[in-house]
Amino acid sequence: MEPVLSGVVTAELVGGLFDEIVALLPILIPPMVTFIGIRKGISFMQSVLHSA
């Protein structure tokens, strides 16, 4: 029995998917870094307030 996905998924399809992911990286990375920074800042402030 032949695999079903090999007939559907082609190199062009996967290449297009990777191109879209690479194109989205500059849009997604800054909000992710900002979110992580805010989380770390809140955690730091909580630890300072708990130790005070």
Helices and strands as residue ranges (DSSP letters): H 5-8, H 11-51
